Amino acid sequence: MFVVGLLMFFVALVALLVFNGPQLKEALKLLALNARGLYGSEMVDLSCGKLTRGTVYTVLETLVYVGLVLEVQ
């Protein structure tokens, strides 16, 4: 079970880096600059067009799955 989880972690990380390169960099930059965290809509507004609503939520979902960010509900 642990090996499967670890494999899925690396698959998700590689997919994130390959398919969302510029968007990933922008999302991580915004999160790093705002220590309190951001909502997806705030990230779209602050990105000056680099992130769209569909993109930001896909990137955030993958970052949560990989464990790089925490989701607050």
Rosetta silent file (secondary structure, phi, psi, omega in degrees, C-alpha in Angstrom):
SEQUENCE: MFVVGLLMFFVALVALLVFNGPQLKEALKLLALNARGLYGSEMVDLSCGKLTRGTVYTVLETLVYVGLVLEVQ
SCORE:     score description
SCORE:     0.000 S_00000001
   1 L     0.000  -43.558 -179.341    0.000    0.000    0.000 S_00000001
   2 H   -63.702  -39.023 -178.954    2.793    2.420    0.898 S_00000001
   3 H   -65.263  -40.651  178.684    4.616    1.710   -2.388 S_00000001
   4 H   -64.244  -42.819  178.156    1.476    2.424   -4.403 S_00000001
   5 H   -63.084  -41.163  178.492    0.961    5.694   -2.519 S_00000001
   6 H   -65.939  -40.614  177.724    4.565    6.709   -3.079 S_00000001
   7 H   -63.092  -43.855  178.759    4.311    5.851   -6.767 S_00000001
   8 H   -63.776  -35.476  176.974    1.129    7.935   -7.112 S_00000001
   9 H   -59.647  -49.320 -178.438    2.904   10.811   -5.356 S_00000001
  10 H   -68.971  -36.173  176.660    5.734   10.809   -7.909 S_00000001
  11 H   -62.882  -44.649  179.330    3.351   10.386  -10.853 S_00000001
  12 H   -64.850  -40.508  179.923    1.327   13.383   -9.643 S_00000001
  13 H   -65.084  -44.659  178.620    4.465   15.447   -9.082 S_00000001
  14 H   -64.028  -43.987  178.975    5.862   14.676  -12.544 S_00000001
  15 H   -61.891  -40.380  178.917    2.500   15.387  -14.173 S_00000001
  16 H   -62.153  -45.343 -178.315    2.284   18.665  -12.288 S_00000001
  17 H   -69.884  -37.380 -176.277    5.736   19.760  -13.404 S_00000001
  18 H   -76.429  -47.426 -171.139    5.315   18.656  -17.021 S_00000001
  19 H   -90.929  -18.041 -176.838    1.799   19.837  -17.745 S_00000001
  20 L  -126.769   36.202 -175.372    1.523   22.922  -15.540 S_00000001
  21 H   -49.647  -67.248 -177.295    5.040   24.390  -15.671 S_00000001
  22 H   -65.136  -38.366  179.716    4.386   28.152  -15.943 S_00000001
  23 H   -67.806  -38.173  177.764    1.123   27.968  -14.008 S_00000001
  24 H   -62.651  -45.914  179.827    2.777   25.942  -11.270 S_00000001
  25 H   -60.486  -43.077 -179.660    5.589   28.477  -10.930 S_00000001
  26 H   -65.306  -44.025  179.943    3.107   31.339  -10.728 S_00000001
  27 H   -63.153  -45.101  179.511    0.932   29.556   -8.146 S_00000001
  28 H   -65.724  -36.980  177.502    3.915   28.663   -5.962 S_00000001
  29 H   -62.360  -46.978 -179.624    5.274   32.215   -6.235 S_00000001
  30 H   -63.530  -41.451  179.256    1.960   33.697   -5.125 S_00000001
  31 H   -66.855  -36.020  179.255    1.657   31.254   -2.240 S_00000001
  32 H   -68.699  -33.635 -178.913    5.228   31.955   -1.131 S_00000001
  33 H   -81.262  -12.965 -178.316    4.609   35.710   -1.135 S_00000001
  34 L  -125.219   89.403 -173.289    1.395   35.411    0.878 S_00000001
  35 L   -63.147  -27.111 -179.467    2.105   33.506    4.070 S_00000001
  36 L   -73.085  -13.799 -177.046   -1.511   33.656    5.264 S_00000001
  37 L    96.588  166.341 -179.003   -2.575   31.653    2.200 S_00000001
  38 L  -139.880  150.032  168.797   -4.843   32.566   -0.669 S_00000001
  39 L   -82.006  159.454 -179.884   -8.145   31.477   -2.089 S_00000001
  40 H   -57.379  -42.183 -179.135   -8.146   30.381   -5.717 S_00000001
  41 H   -65.317  -33.978  176.026  -10.036   33.496   -6.832 S_00000001
  42 H   -66.238  -38.989  178.799   -7.458   35.708   -5.104 S_00000001
  43 H   -64.689  -39.459  178.057   -4.685   33.888   -6.947 S_00000001
  44 H   -61.981  -44.640 -179.479   -6.433   34.480  -10.276 S_00000001
  45 H   -65.004  -42.449 -177.151   -6.736   38.201   -9.506 S_00000001
  46 H   -75.774  -18.128 -175.110   -3.124   38.571   -8.332 S_00000001
  47 L   -80.844   -6.301  178.753   -1.632   36.631  -11.247 S_00000001
  48 L    55.382   44.655  175.662   -2.431   39.351  -13.821 S_00000001
  49 L    89.567   -4.001 -179.603   -3.826   36.853  -16.326 S_00000001
  50 L   -77.410  -25.409  177.274   -1.220   34.117  -15.870 S_00000001
  51 L  -119.587  140.062  174.018   -3.704   31.881  -14.049 S_00000001
  52 L  -109.942  170.230 -178.136   -7.304   31.220  -14.994 S_00000001
  53 H   -59.138  -45.013 -179.708  -10.049   29.810  -12.785 S_00000001
  54 H   -65.207  -40.286 -178.515   -9.805   26.348  -14.324 S_00000001
  55 H   -68.807  -45.597 -173.722   -6.028   26.277  -14.167 S_00000001
  56 H   -64.680  -39.015 -178.660   -5.638   27.502  -10.608 S_00000001
  57 H   -73.398  -32.491  174.955   -7.993   24.947   -9.129 S_00000001
  58 H   -65.889  -45.693  179.030   -6.367   22.093  -11.051 S_00000001
  59 H   -63.313  -45.058 -179.607   -2.913   23.170   -9.869 S_00000001
  60 H   -64.036  -39.816  178.422   -4.110   23.626   -6.278 S_00000001
  61 H   -61.438  -41.563  179.235   -5.805   20.218   -6.251 S_00000001
  62 H   -68.935  -39.862  178.015   -2.589   18.571   -7.386 S_00000001
  63 H   -62.991  -36.951  176.732   -0.506   20.518   -4.843 S_00000001
  64 H   -67.248  -44.626 -179.119   -2.860   19.353   -2.091 S_00000001
  65 H   -60.964  -42.107 -178.648   -2.670   15.746   -3.312 S_00000001
  66 H   -73.337  -22.784  178.056    1.124   15.859   -3.386 S_00000001
  67 L    96.597   14.936 -179.589    1.166   17.434    0.071 S_00000001
  68 L   -84.084  -23.629  176.722    2.845   20.731   -0.779 S_00000001
  69 L  -135.609  160.869  177.340   -0.112   22.836    0.409 S_00000001
  70 L  -107.326  141.497  177.339   -2.990   22.353    2.831 S_00000001
  71 L   -92.837  131.638  177.350   -6.624   22.790    1.925 S_00000001
  72 L  -110.764  128.881 -178.905   -8.710   24.866    4.321 S_00000001
  73 L  -113.250    0.000    0.000  -12.459   24.354    4.265 S_00000001
